[in-house]
Amino acid sequence: MLNKGELKSFQEESIVDSWYNARAEDLYILNDVDKRKIAKITKEEDTYRKIVNEISKIAKKDNKERILEKIDKHCNKLINIGGYENEKFYKVGFMDGINLIIECIGGKENAK
C-alpha cells in the first residue's frame, strides 16, 4: 500500500498526465453497453444527414461541398473541446480521489 508521500506524488501534474495518457485508450473504447446507451440517446437524431439534405436543396454542388467542409471542421472542433473537457474532469476526479484517500489516512491538513 502507498504511504501519504507516495500518494501525494500522484498530485503532480506530470504524473496525473502520464496516468491519464496510459488509460486514455481504455477510456475511449466503447463497450456494448456504451453503444446501446448512445444509440438510445441519439435515436432519430441524424441531424448531420438532415443538414446535408437541406443544404442540397438550396446550394450548388461546389457551395454545398464548401459548406459541408466547414460544418465538418466545426464538428471536429466540438469533438476536440469535448475531449479536452473529458480529460480535465477525469483528472480532477482522480485528484479528488487521491485527496480523499490522503484525508482518510492522514487528516485534512495534509491534503491539498
FENQUI-V984428 format. One record per residue. N is the residue number from 1. RES is the residue in one letter. SS is DSSP state (2 for helix, 1 for strand, 0 for the rest). Layout:
<<N/RES/SS> <N/RES/SS>>
//
This chain:
<<1/M/0> <2/L/0> <3/N/0> <4/K/2> <5/G/2> <6/E/2> <7/L/2> <8/K/2> <9/S/2> <10/F/0> <11/Q/0> <12/E/0> <13/E/2> <14/S/2> <15/I/2> <16/V/2> <17/D/2> <18/S/2> <19/W/2> <20/Y/2> <21/N/2> <22/A/2> <23/R/2> <24/A/2> <25/E/2> <26/D/2> <27/L/2> <28/Y/2> <29/I/0> <30/L/0> <31/N/0> <32/D/2> <33/V/2> <34/D/2> <35/K/2> <36/R/2> <37/K/2> <38/I/2> <39/A/2> <40/K/2> <41/I/2> <42/T/0> <43/K/0> <44/E/0> <45/E/0> <46/D/0> <47/T/2> <48/Y/2> <49/R/2> <50/K/2> <51/I/2> <52/V/2> <53/N/2> <54/E/2> <55/I/2> <56/S/2> <57/K/2> <58/I/2> <59/A/0> <60/K/0> <61/K/2> <62/D/2> <63/N/2> <64/K/2> <65/E/2> <66/R/2> <67/I/2> <68/L/2> <69/E/2> <70/K/2> <71/I/2> <72/D/2> <73/K/2> <74/H/2> <75/C/2> <76/N/2> <77/K/2> <78/L/2> <79/I/2> <80/N/2> <81/I/2> <82/G/2> <83/G/2> <84/Y/2> <85/E/2> <86/N/2> <87/E/2> <88/K/2> <89/F/2> <90/Y/2> <91/K/2> <92/V/2> <93/G/2> <94/F/2> <95/M/2> <96/D/2> <97/G/2> <98/I/2> <99/N/2> <100/L/2> <101/I/2> <102/I/2> <103/E/2> <104/C/2> <105/I/2> <106/G/2> <107/G/0> <108/K/2> <109/E/2> <110/N/2> <111/A/0> <112/K/0>>
//
